Amino acid sequence: MAPSLEYPKVMTEIVYINLPGPEEPEAGMSGPEILHGFLADLHQTANAEVKAFIDAACLKWNVHFRVQK
């Protein structure tokens, strides 16, 4: 019996978070819409350490912030 091969999973899907996000959750919002608002709020924090952590996590998981014009 041949040994199993292990390989790293590569995420190729890119998720875009539109800024500004929703200020408060509203009745009837889906889970992704609530997560969108949560991540948009974290991205705009004034704390440099929190912002660096969020940016590093978003780069790892292919999450990109996009400013609406």
ABEGO torsion letter per residue (X at the ends): XBBBBBBBBBBABBBBBBOBBBABBBBGBBAAAAAAAAAAAAAABABAAAAAAAAAAAAAAGBBBBBBX
